[in-house]
């Protein structure tokens, strides 16, 4: 017999949760605890355990997202877009969405099941039952109706697409979103110097120019105490970049970086860029087994162009991946062109979603996806 249990807090999770053979730090309790303690104000995370004869055989992360207008449309959104967005969100999206996965990070970091104990279709059917139960619970507790349900971020080759009948039955349609930019570390690269040597002449020259422009920057890894003492500055720099995105579905909690460092310890890295002891930029990394996941970053716009900070950060992330023998550096989506210039390749990603009001056609929902996460034309660079 297969059944499920929804948990509101990491402290309530069964011990077997961390014993599951899943190689994803985003599904382990240290990360989930940090997430619980420092989620964006409009995101609540629920933890689903799926049991077969009382044995934990599958887990899922489900996030309730409240669509707040000021969080979705930032300062940089143009006025027409804001007006159009306001109408769109008010009439179609406004309210609550349930996302199967972690909305705060690119990639599939919300699902795991043991195929020896449960089939994929059984697993997905149980998630569907849990979503219905959670929707009722939210309606009773918070007086909110779930408007949208989505399963996020799957690669073309992921096994989940084989459950076509399930998604058809649940009236979830498949939509392409921006690609995940992934940097494969070649086995012959024993050091960052080998990586730079593999560049063609044009991109080697570009690297040297960027490196020269960063000469006056002191780069150092931040300790837990540093992250605490520099917390306000880190958050301000993060906001500089986040607000510039125009459209975003959340804003990080002010203590997010501190809580991640506290819980993940050495598996969460924060690197600061300083000029004359002033923090002008930072980037973060999550060490996820054989994959190095780039996480949030921030910088002072005043110094960005002059010192090519963003490009230098990308080089530094790639170099860290090579030095520490990761198989891949996950650069995530956005800024695809510049990420391809350091060697990252695009990998197409898809989500499945639906509006719970059948009167609203999926074509209208497709518009929301298009405006919130458009597939942009861009030119891929080939640095090697």
C-alpha positions in Angstrom: 0.0 0.0 0.0 1.3 3.5 -1.0 0.4 6.5 1.1 1.9 9.9 1.8 2.5 12.4 4.6 3.0 16.2 4.3 5.4 17.9 6.7 5.5 21.6 7.5 8.9 21.6 9.1 12.2 19.9 8.6 12.3 19.0 12.3 9.3 16.7 11.7 10.9 14.7 8.8 11.5 11.0 9.4 15.1 9.9 10.0 14.9 7.9 6.8 14.8 11.1 4.7 18.6 11.6 4.7 19.2 7.9 4.4 17.7 7.8 0.9 20.3 7.3 -1.8 19.9 10.7 -3.5 23.0 12.7 -4.6 21.5 16.1 -4.3 22.4 18.5 -1.5 19.2 20.5 -2.2 17.1 17.5 -1.0 19.0 16.9 2.2 18.0 18.4 5.6 20.8 20.9 6.1 19.8 22.8 3.0 16.1 22.4 3.7 16.6 23.7 7.2 18.4 26.8 5.9 15.6 27.2 3.4 12.9 26.9 6.0 14.6 29.5 8.3 15.2 32.0 5.5 12.7 31.6 2.7 11.5 34.6 0.8 8.4 36.1 2.4 6.1 34.9 -0.3 7.3 31.3 -0.4 6.4 28.5 2.0 8.0 25.1 1.6 6.3 21.7 2.3 8.0 18.4 2.4 6.3 15.3 1.0 7.2 11.8 2.2 5.8 8.9 0.1 5.6 5.5 1.8 5.2 1.9 0.6 4.2 -0.4 3.5 5.5 2.3 5.9 9.0 2.4 4.2 9.9 5.8 2.8 10.3 5.3 -0.9 10.0 8.8 -2.3 10.2 12.5 -1.4 9.2 15.8 -3.0 9.6 19.5 -2.2 6.4 21.5 -2.8 6.5 25.3 -2.6 3.5 27.5 -2.1 4.2 30.8 -3.8 2.1 33.9 -3.1 2.2 36.2 -6.1 2.9 39.7 -4.8 3.0 42.3 -7.5 6.0 44.3 -6.0 8.1 41.1 -5.8 7.3 40.0 -9.3 7.8 43.3 -11.1 10.9 45.1 -9.9 12.0 48.7 -10.1 13.5 48.3 -13.6 10.3 47.0 -15.2 9.0 49.6 -17.7 5.6 51.2 -16.9 3.7 49.5 -19.8 5.0 46.1 -18.7 4.0 46.9 -15.1 0.5 47.9 -16.1 0.1 44.9 -18.4 1.6 42.7 -15.7 -0.7 44.0 -13.1 -3.8 43.1 -15.1 -2.3 39.7 -16.0 -1.4 38.8 -12.5 -4.7 40.2 -11.0 -6.8 38.2 -13.4 -4.8 35.1 -14.0 -2.0 34.4 -11.6 -2.8 36.5 -8.5 -3.2 34.2 -5.5 -1.3 31.1 -4.8 0.7 28.7 -6.9 2.0 25.3 -5.9 5.4 24.5 -7.4 6.8 20.9 -7.3 10.5 21.7 -6.9 12.6 24.6 -5.6 11.7 27.8 -7.3 14.8 29.5 -6.0 17.3 27.5 -8.0 17.5 26.4 -11.6 17.2 22.6 -12.1 15.2 19.7 -10.8 15.8 19.8 -7.1 12.5 18.6 -5.8 11.9 15.0 -6.7 13.3 11.6 -5.8 11.9 8.1 -5.6 13.4 4.6 -5.3 12.4 2.7 -8.5 12.9 -0.6 -6.8 9.9 0.1 -4.5 7.6 2.4 -6.6 7.1 3.2 -10.3 7.3 6.7 -11.7 3.6 6.7 -12.4 2.7 5.6 -8.9 5.1 8.3 -7.5 3.5 11.0 -9.7 0.0 9.9 -8.9 0.8 10.1 -5.2 2.2 13.7 -5.7 -1.1 14.6 -7.4 -3.1 13.3 -4.4 -0.8 15.3 -2.0 -1.3 18.5 -4.1 -5.0 18.1 -3.8 -4.8 17.6 0.0 -2.4 20.6 0.3 -4.7 22.8 -1.8 -7.6 22.0 0.6 -5.4 22.6 3.6 -4.3 26.0 2.3 -7.9 27.0 1.5 -9.0 26.2 5.0 -5.9 27.6 6.8 -5.1 30.6 4.7 -8.4 31.2 2.8 -6.4 31.1 -0.4 -7.2 29.3 -3.6 -4.5 27.6 -5.6 -4.5 29.1 -9.1 -1.5 27.4 -10.7 0.2 24.1 -10.3 3.7 23.5 -11.9 6.4 20.9 -12.0 9.7 22.7 -12.7 12.9 22.3 -14.7 13.5 19.1 -16.5 16.1 18.4 -19.1 15.0 16.9 -22.5 16.4 13.5 -21.5 14.8 13.3 -18.1 12.7 10.2 -17.4 9.7 12.2 -16.2 8.7 13.0 -19.8 7.9 9.3 -20.3 4.8 9.8 -18.0 3.0 11.7 -20.9 -0.3 10.0 -20.0 -0.1 11.4 -16.4 0.5 15.0 -17.5 -2.3 14.7 -20.1 -4.7 13.3 -17.6 -3.8 16.1 -15.1 -4.2 18.7 -17.9 -0.6 19.9 -17.3 0.9 21.3 -20.5 4.7 21.3 -21.3 6.5 24.6 -21.8 10.0 25.3 -22.7 11.9 27.8 -20.5 15.4 29.4 -20.7 18.2 26.8 -20.9 20.4 25.8 -18.1 24.0 26.8 -18.9 26.3 24.0 -18.0 30.1 23.9 -18.1 31.6 20.5 -18.5 35.1 20.1 -17.0 37.3 18.2 -19.4 39.4 15.4 -17.9 42.6 16.8 -19.5 42.2 20.0 -17.5 44.3 19.4 -14.4 44.5 23.1 -13.6 42.8 26.4 -14.6 45.9 27.1 -16.7 45.0 24.1 -18.9 41.5 25.5 -19.3 42.8 29.0 -20.3 45.3 27.3 -22.7 42.4 25.6 -24.4 40.9 29.0 -25.4 41.3 30.2 -29.0 43.4 33.4 -29.4 40.4 35.8 -29.2 39.1 34.4 -25.9 42.5 34.0 -24.3 43.1 37.7 -25.0 39.6 38.4 -23.5 40.5 36.5 -20.4 43.8 38.3 -20.0 42.0 41.7 -20.3 39.4 40.7 -17.7 42.2 39.5 -15.4 44.1 42.7 -15.8 41.0 44.8 -14.9 40.6 42.8 -11.7 44.2 43.4 -10.5 43.1 46.0 -7.9 40.5 43.6 -6.5 41.2 41.5 -3.5 39.3 38.2 -3.7 38.8 36.2 -0.6 36.5 33.4 0.8 34.2 34.6 3.6 33.8 32.7 6.8 30.6 32.3 8.7 31.5 35.3 10.9 32.3 37.3 7.8 29.0 36.5 6.3 27.3 37.6 9.5 29.2 40.9 9.9 28.9 41.7 6.1 25.3 40.6 5.9 23.8 44.0 5.2 26.3 44.7 2.4 26.0 41.3 0.9 22.2 41.7 0.7 22.5 45.2 -0.8 24.8 43.9 -3.5 22.4 41.0 -4.2 19.5 43.4 -4.4 21.4 45.6 -7.0 21.5 42.6 -9.3 18.1 41.1 -8.4 16.2 44.3 -8.9 17.8 44.7 -12.3 16.2 41.5 -13.4 12.9 43.3 -14.1 10.8 40.3 -13.5 11.3 37.9 -10.6 9.0 35.7 -8.5 10.7 36.3 -5.1 13.2 38.3 -3.1 15.6 36.4 -0.8 15.4 36.7 3.0 18.0 39.0 4.4 19.6 36.1 6.4 19.5 33.6 3.5 23.3 33.5 2.9 24.1 33.3 6.6 21.6 30.5 7.2 23.0 28.5 4.3 26.6 29.0 5.5 25.5 28.0 9.0 23.8 24.7 7.8 25.9 23.7 4.8 29.2 24.8 6.3 32.0 23.9 3.8 29.5 22.9 1.1 28.4 26.5 0.8 31.1 29.0 -0.4 30.9 32.8 -0.3 33.6 34.7 -2.1 33.9 38.5 -1.7 35.5 41.0 -4.0 37.1 44.0 -2.2 38.8 47.3 -3.1 40.5 49.1 -0.2 38.7 46.8 2.2 35.3 47.8 0.8 33.1 44.9 -0.4 32.1 45.6 -4.0 30.9 42.2 -5.1 30.4 38.6 -4.2 29.4 35.2 -5.6 28.2 32.0 -3.9 28.7 28.3 -4.8 27.0 25.1 -3.5 29.1 22.0 -3.6 26.7 19.3 -4.8 28.6 16.0 -5.1 30.2 15.9 -8.6 28.5 19.2 -9.6 29.4 22.7 -8.6 26.2 24.8 -8.5 26.6 28.5 -8.9 24.1 30.3 -6.6 23.3 34.0 -6.1 25.7 36.8 -6.6 25.8 40.6 -6.3 28.0 43.6 -7.2 28.2 47.3 -7.1 27.1 48.6 -10.6 29.7 51.5 -10.2 32.6 49.0 -10.3 31.1 46.3 -12.6 32.1 47.6 -16.0 35.4 49.1 -15.0 36.6 45.8 -13.5 34.6 43.4 -15.6 33.4 41.9 -12.3 30.7 39.6 -13.7 33.1 38.1 -16.3 35.8 37.6 -13.7 33.3 35.9 -11.4 32.4 33.4 -14.2 36.1 32.7 -14.7 36.7 32.3 -11.0 33.7 29.9 -10.7 35.0 27.8 -13.6 38.5 27.7 -12.1 37.1 26.6 -8.8 35.3 23.7 -10.5 38.5 22.7 -12.3 40.8 23.0 -9.2 38.4 20.9 -7.1 37.8 18.3 -9.8 34.1 18.8 -10.3 32.6 17.2 -13.4 30.3 20.1 -14.1 29.8 23.7 -13.2 26.1 24.5 -13.3 25.9 28.2 -14.3 22.0 28.2 -14.4 19.9 30.3 -16.7 20.1 34.0 -17.6 23.1 35.8 -19.3 23.5 32.9 -21.7 25.8 34.6 -24.1 28.5 35.7 -21.6 28.3 32.3 -19.9 28.8 30.6 -23.2 31.9 32.8 -23.7 33.6 31.0 -20.7 32.7 27.6 -22.1 29.2 26.8 -20.8 26.7 25.1 -23.1 22.9 25.5 -23.2 20.8 22.6 -22.1 17.1 23.0 -22.9 14.7 22.8 -19.9 10.9 22.3 -19.6 8.2 22.6 -17.0 4.7 21.3 -16.8 1.9 23.6 -15.5 -1.8 24.3 -15.5 -4.3 26.8 -14.2 -6.8 25.3 -11.9 -9.7 27.3 -13.4 -10.6 25.4 -16.6 -12.2 28.5 -18.1 -8.8 30.1 -18.4 -7.2 28.6 -21.5 -3.7 27.3 -21.4 -2.9 29.7 -24.2 -3.3 32.6 -21.7 -1.1 30.8 -19.2 1.5 30.4 -21.9 1.6 34.2 -22.2 2.4 34.4 -18.5 5.3 31.9 -18.9 6.5 33.8 -22.0 6.6 37.1 -20.2 8.0 35.8 -16.9 10.7 33.6 -18.5 11.0 34.3 -22.2 13.1 32.2 -24.6 15.4 35.0 -25.9 17.4 35.0 -29.1 21.0 35.0 -28.3 24.3 34.2 -30.0 26.2 31.2 -28.5 30.0 31.8 -28.2 32.6 29.1 -28.9 35.7 30.0 -27.0 37.7 26.8 -27.5 
